Amino acid sequence: MANTTARVAPARTQKAPEAGALVNRRKRRYTLLTRHDKILIALMVGIPLTLDVLLVWGPTLASVGLSFTNWQNIGPITGKNFVGFKNYQFMFSGYTLFWPAFTHNLIWLAWLTLIATPLGMFLAVLLDREMRGTRFYQSVFFLPVVLSLVVVGFIWDLQFAPTDGFINNALGTAKSSNLIDWLGNPRINLFSILIATSWRHIGYIMILYLAGLKSVDPSLREAARVDGATEVQTFFGVVFPVMAPINVIIVVITAIEALRAFDIAFITNQGKNGLELLSILIYNNSISEASLVGFGSAIAVILLLISLVPIVAFLSRVMRTLA
């Protein structure tokens, strides 16, 4: 009896390693990612991350550091170039162009938010009704979007020309004493440029919102009609709340478009005489002949902090949705 037990015990101890080795082989055999897949994923994540750090975060952190210096793009940066918060102090209290430019950016943001963006949404609602010629209208309104703001600026520069422009000739003021200088008069040139910007922005918002409207479940609208709701009540009571994610994206895009405005104002009169913007002040101080890189970086940091507000709001909204 003792001999039988002694023979059985070693047999059990020999099977245990074999079972463990079998499980390990199965794990290796059924691994979803091969070595090649892991290398490919590492490259797909690593290369964009490296480019993002080098091209986005690197210059951003460099601008923050330069904003505390008086460096003028000549020679190395030393301790003598460090001036602390003097750039910010001069910007808020002594630089006469900062607050007008800041106000113009706010006007730009208010115009796009309250006028241009609602018009784009309204056009999207109309085109979503599948009227005759919908494709043609979509192409017409979207055409300015494919043009760069430089080209848009040249087009509207011709339209707003005092004597040869279409607008003054259409109003009959081109050859009269009531000639309107749309781009030269600092009281109205900002709003003239905003009209040109809206020409492009409306088509962009229209396409985004139209894509969102196509994704709304038709049964929601049918249920609202059965309950006796009008088209206006259906839109604001059913469709608009369902499109909350699209609405947030549009608000963020509108804010970013207003804050990064540069091309069209610079093409018109180099951002002077009533068209001062924060982005133009950054260019004029840090890139142009002034070469006040430290002071221009301080303005860029302020613009960055303002731009972070809609970006953080968007990301927090996305995170709440995913959670």
C-alpha positions as semicolon CSV with decimal commas, in nm:
position;residue;x (nm);y (nm);z (nm)
1;M;0,000;0,000;0,000
2;A;0,284;0,238;0,089
3;N;0,464;0,156;-0,234
4;T;0,154;0,240;-0,441
5;T;0,124;0,581;-0,275
6;A;0,489;0,650;-0,338
7;R;0,451;0,568;-0,706
8;V;0,137;0,785;-0,752
9;A;0,276;1,096;-0,582
10;P;0,563;1,152;-0,826
11;A;0,322;1,108;-1,118
12;R;0,107;1,401;-0,988
13;T;0,410;1,621;-0,941
14;Q;0,516;1,556;-1,300
15;K;0,175;1,652;-1,448
16;A;0,164;1,992;-1,275
17;P;0,449;2,147;-1,477
18;E;0,309;2,000;-1,798
19;A;-0,031;2,163;-1,731
20;G;0,134;2,499;-1,656
21;A;0,343;2,481;-1,972
22;L;0,029;2,402;-2,174
23;V;-0,150;2,709;-2,036
24;N;0,149;2,931;-2,114
25;R;0,164;2,796;-2,469
26;R;-0,207;2,868;-2,512
27;K;-0,160;3,226;-2,384
28;R;0,122;3,282;-2,627
29;R;-0,074;3,122;-2,906
30;Y;-0,390;3,332;-2,856
31;T;-0,225;3,673;-2,794
32;L;-0,418;3,936;-2,993
33;L;-0,120;4,161;-3,067
34;T;0,190;4,026;-3,231
35;R;0,529;4,186;-3,197
36;H;0,484;4,350;-3,533
37;D;0,150;4,496;-3,418
38;K;0,305;4,636;-3,101
39;I;0,584;4,802;-3,299
40;L;0,330;4,947;-3,542
41;I;0,115;5,086;-3,259
42;A;0,421;5,233;-3,089
43;L;0,515;5,410;-3,413
44;M;0,160;5,532;-3,474
45;V;0,143;5,680;-3,124
46;G;0,505;5,780;-3,082
47;I;0,558;5,973;-3,407
48;P;0,249;6,201;-3,372
49;L;0,326;6,252;-3,003
50;T;0,685;6,348;-3,082
51;L;0,574;6,590;-3,353
52;D;0,316;6,740;-3,119
53;V;0,576;6,796;-2,848
54;L;0,831;6,942;-3,091
55;L;0,598;7,157;-3,301
56;V;0,326;7,257;-3,052
57;W;0,427;7,222;-2,689
58;G;0,791;7,311;-2,750
59;P;0,719;7,651;-2,910
60;T;0,441;7,713;-2,657
61;L;0,668;7,662;-2,358
62;A;0,941;7,860;-2,533
63;S;0,699;8,152;-2,580
64;V;0,608;8,142;-2,212
65;G;0,975;8,154;-2,119
66;L;1,057;8,430;-2,369
67;S;0,770;8,644;-2,238
68;F;0,978;8,713;-1,926
69;T;1,274;8,843;-2,128
70;N;1,358;9,143;-2,344
71;W;1,527;8,929;-2,609
72;Q;1,531;9,089;-2,955
73;N;1,637;8,788;-3,162
74;I;2,002;8,893;-3,147
75;G;2,261;8,677;-2,975
76;P;2,205;8,415;-2,704
77;I;1,963;8,455;-2,415
78;T;2,142;8,533;-2,089
79;G;2,043;8,631;-1,739
80;K;2,062;8,999;-1,839
81;N;1,766;8,945;-2,071
82;F;1,538;8,839;-1,785
83;V;1,296;9,123;-1,699
84;G;1,029;8,940;-1,499
85;F;0,675;9,072;-1,549
86;K;0,777;9,403;-1,707
87;N;0,646;9,296;-2,049
88;Y;0,304;9,219;-1,903
89;Q;0,305;9,539;-1,700
90;F;0,383;9,751;-2,007
91;M;0,131;9,559;-2,217
92;F;-0,159;9,626;-1,980
93;S;-0,072;9,981;-1,881
94;G;0,161;10,141;-2,136
95;Y;0,098;9,975;-2,473
96;T;-0,182;10,180;-2,631
97;L;-0,265;9,923;-2,901
98;F;-0,334;9,628;-2,669
99;W;-0,679;9,717;-2,538
100;P;-0,817;9,826;-2,878
101;A;-0,693;9,499;-3,027
102;F;-0,843;9,305;-2,736
103;T;-1,176;9,485;-2,788
104;H;-1,169;9,411;-3,161
105;N;-1,120;9,040;-3,089
106;L;-1,421;9,049;-2,856
107;I;-1,629;9,224;-3,124
108;W;-1,511;8,961;-3,374
109;L;-1,620;8,685;-3,135
110;A;-1,959;8,846;-3,065
111;W;-2,026;8,898;-3,437
112;L;-1,948;8,538;-3,532
113;T;-2,137;8,399;-3,232
114;L;-2,454;8,609;-3,258
115;I;-2,481;8,672;-3,633
116;A;-2,267;8,451;-3,859
117;T;-2,305;8,121;-3,673
118;P;-2,687;8,144;-3,635
119;L;-2,713;8,227;-4,007
120;G;-2,512;7,917;-4,092
121;M;-2,735;7,705;-3,869
122;F;-3,046;7,858;-4,027
123;L;-2,924;7,773;-4,377
124;A;-2,850;7,418;-4,263
125;V;-3,206;7,380;-4,132
126;L;-3,348;7,506;-4,462
127;L;-3,131;7,277;-4,673
128;D;-3,214;6,980;-4,450
129;R;-3,572;6,996;-4,577
130;E;-3,462;6,842;-4,910
131;M;-3,587;7,131;-5,123
132;R;-3,525;7,145;-5,496
133;G;-3,167;7,238;-5,580
134;T;-3,030;7,150;-5,234
135;R;-2,702;7,019;-5,375
136;F;-2,652;7,334;-5,578
137;Y;-2,714;7,562;-5,279
138;Q;-2,479;7,357;-5,064
139;S;-2,204;7,396;-5,322
140;V;-2,263;7,770;-5,355
141;F;-2,253;7,839;-4,982
142;F;-1,963;7,601;-4,920
143;L;-1,746;7,738;-5,202
144;P;-1,594;8,022;-4,989
145;V;-1,482;7,766;-4,730
146;V;-1,234;7,606;-4,970
147;L;-1,075;7,947;-5,032
148;S;-0,803;8,072;-4,802
149;L;-0,866;8,386;-4,601
150;V;-0,600;8,562;-4,810
151;V;-0,803;8,502;-5,126
152;V;-1,122;8,602;-4,943
153;G;-0,950;8,924;-4,839
154;F;-0,849;9,006;-5,198
155;I;-1,201;8,933;-5,325
156;W;-1,368;9,161;-5,072
157;D;-1,098;9,424;-5,113
158;L;-1,219;9,453;-5,472
159;Q;-1,585;9,457;-5,364
160;F;-1,523;9,734;-5,108
161;A;-1,309;9,950;-5,341
162;P;-1,427;10,313;-5,310
163;T;-1,481;10,396;-5,679
164;D;-1,451;10,069;-5,870
165;G;-1,603;9,833;-5,614
166;F;-1,933;9,657;-5,668
167;I;-2,089;9,771;-5,339
168;N;-2,047;10,147;-5,386
169;N;-2,159;10,117;-5,749
170;A;-2,463;9,915;-5,645
171;L;-2,550;10,177;-5,382
172;G;-2,494;10,459;-5,628
173;T;-2,233;10,632;-5,411
174;A;-1,926;10,564;-5,627
175;K;-1,955;10,890;-5,824
176;S;-2,124;11,106;-5,564
177;S;-2,015;11,317;-5,272
178;N;-2,135;11,042;-5,035
179;L;-1,854;10,805;-5,129
180;I;-1,807;10,541;-4,859
181;D;-1,452;10,426;-4,782
182;W;-1,544;10,085;-4,641
183;L;-1,190;9,975;-4,560
184;G;-1,026;10,312;-4,494
185;N;-1,272;10,453;-4,243
186;P;-1,173;10,323;-3,895
187;R;-1,534;10,354;-3,777
188;I;-1,671;10,099;-4,022
189;N;-1,377;9,901;-4,162
190;L;-1,391;9,641;-3,882
191;F;-1,753;9,561;-3,962
192;S;-1,673;9,551;-4,333
193;I;-1,409;9,288;-4,266
194;L;-1,653;9,099;-4,043
195;I;-1,897;9,080;-4,336
196;A;-1,620;8,931;-4,551
197;T;-1,530;8,685;-4,274
198;S;-1,893;8,585;-4,232
199;W;-1,914;8,502;-4,602
200;R;-1,670;8,218;-4,536
201;H;-1,774;8,128;-4,182
202;I;-2,144;8,083;-4,262
203;G;-2,074;7,811;-4,519
204;Y;-1,843;7,629;-4,279
205;I;-2,102;7,624;-4,000
206;M;-2,375;7,527;-4,247
207;I;-2,191;7,212;-4,357
208;L;-2,111;7,107;-3,999
209;Y;-2,466;7,159;-3,878
210;L;-2,619;6,999;-4,185
211;A;-2,414;6,685;-4,118
212;G;-2,543;6,685;-3,761
213;L;-2,904;6,726;-3,873
214;K;-2,871;6,425;-4,103
215;S;-2,777;6,209;-3,803
216;V;-3,091;6,294;-3,601
217;D;-3,333;6,003;-3,571
218;P;-3,636;6,079;-3,794
219;S;-3,868;5,903;-3,548
220;L;-3,813;6,188;-3,299
221;R;-3,955;6,441;-3,544
222;E;-4,244;6,212;-3,635
223;A;-4,332;6,170;-3,268
224;A;-4,329;6,548;-3,223
225;R;-4,561;6,593;-3,523
226;V;-4,799;6,334;-3,383
227;D;-4,809;6,532;-3,058
228;G;-4,908;6,842;-3,257
229;A;-4,579;7,034;-3,236
230;T;-4,496;7,289;-3,504
231;E;-4,168;7,285;-3,696
232;V;-4,023;7,558;-3,475
233;Q;-4,129;7,374;-3,157
234;T;-3,991;7,048;-3,295
235;F;-3,655;7,204;-3,370
236;F;-3,603;7,387;-3,041
237;G;-3,774;7,124;-2,825
238;V;-3,647;6,802;-2,984
239;V;-3,377;6,847;-3,251
240;F;-3,168;7,122;-3,090
241;P;-3,125;6,941;-2,754
242;V;-3,035;6,615;-2,931
243;M;-2,760;6,797;-3,121
244;A;-2,592;6,922;-2,804
245;P;-2,251;6,769;-2,896
246;I;-2,257;6,938;-3,239
247;N;-2,360;7,266;-3,077
248;V;-2,062;7,254;-2,841
249;I;-1,823;7,183;-3,130
250;I;-1,964;7,477;-3,327
251;V;-1,927;7,711;-3,030
252;V;-1,564;7,606;-2,984
253;I;-1,488;7,643;-3,356
254;T;-1,649;7,988;-3,359
255;A;-1,442;8,101;-3,059
256;I;-1,119;7,972;-3,210
257;E;-1,196;8,135;-3,547
258;A;-1,251;8,470;-3,375
259;L;-0,939;8,453;-3,160
260;R;-0,699;8,341;-3,432
261;A;-0,823;8,593;-3,690
262;F;-0,528;8,739;-3,877
263;D;-0,510;8,686;-4,253
264;I;-0,802;8,889;-4,380
265;A;-0,734;9,190;-4,155
266;F;-0,363;9,189;-4,236
267;I;-0,425;9,170;-4,611
268;T;-0,659;9,471;-4,596
269;N;-0,431;9,732;-4,436
270;Q;-0,182;9,528;-4,231
271;G;-0,410;9,540;-3,929
272;K;-0,390;9,915;-3,874
273;N;-0,632;10,207;-3,868
274;G;-0,906;10,033;-3,674
275;L;-0,827;9,670;-3,759
276;E;-0,583;9,594;-3,477
277;L;-0,607;9,235;-3,349
278;L;-0,401;9,045;-3,091
279;S;-0,258;8,814;-3,355
280;I;-0,144;9,112;-3,562
281;L;0,022;9,270;-3,258
282;I;0,211;8,944;-3,204
283;Y;0,334;8,953;-3,563
284;N;0,425;9,322;-3,560
285;N;0,626;9,293;-3,237
286;S;0,799;8,957;-3,269
287;I;0,833;8,873;-3,640
288;S;0,849;9,204;-3,824
289;E;1,126;9,464;-3,810
290;A;1,056;9,545;-3,442
291;S;1,207;9,209;-3,333
292;L;1,067;9,250;-2,980
293;V;1,042;8,875;-2,939
294;G;1,000;8,888;-2,561
295;F;0,718;9,141;-2,572
296;G;0,548;8,966;-2,864
297;S;0,566;8,639;-2,673
298;A;0,390;8,804;-2,378
299;I;0,099;8,899;-2,606
300;A;0,097;8,543;-2,744
301;V;0,072;8,402;-2,391
302;I;-0,232;8,621;-2,320
303;L;-0,396;8,505;-2,643
304;L;-0,315;8,146;-2,547
305;L;-0,482;8,183;-2,208
306;I;-0,793;8,330;-2,369
307;S;-0,803;8,049;-2,627
308;L;-0,780;7,785;-2,355
309;V;-1,124;7,881;-2,222
310;P;-1,331;7,730;-2,510
311;I;-1,084;7,442;-2,550
312;V;-1,110;7,341;-2,183
313;A;-1,490;7,377;-2,198
314;F;-1,500;7,146;-2,500
315;L;-1,270;6,886;-2,346
316;S;-1,463;6,885;-2,018
317;R;-1,784;6,831;-2,214
318;V;-1,628;6,541;-2,406
319;M;-1,495;6,382;-2,088
320;R;-1,835;6,402;-1,922
321;T;-1,992;6,239;-2,226
322;L;-1,741;5,955;-2,227
323;A;-1,784;5,903;-1,853
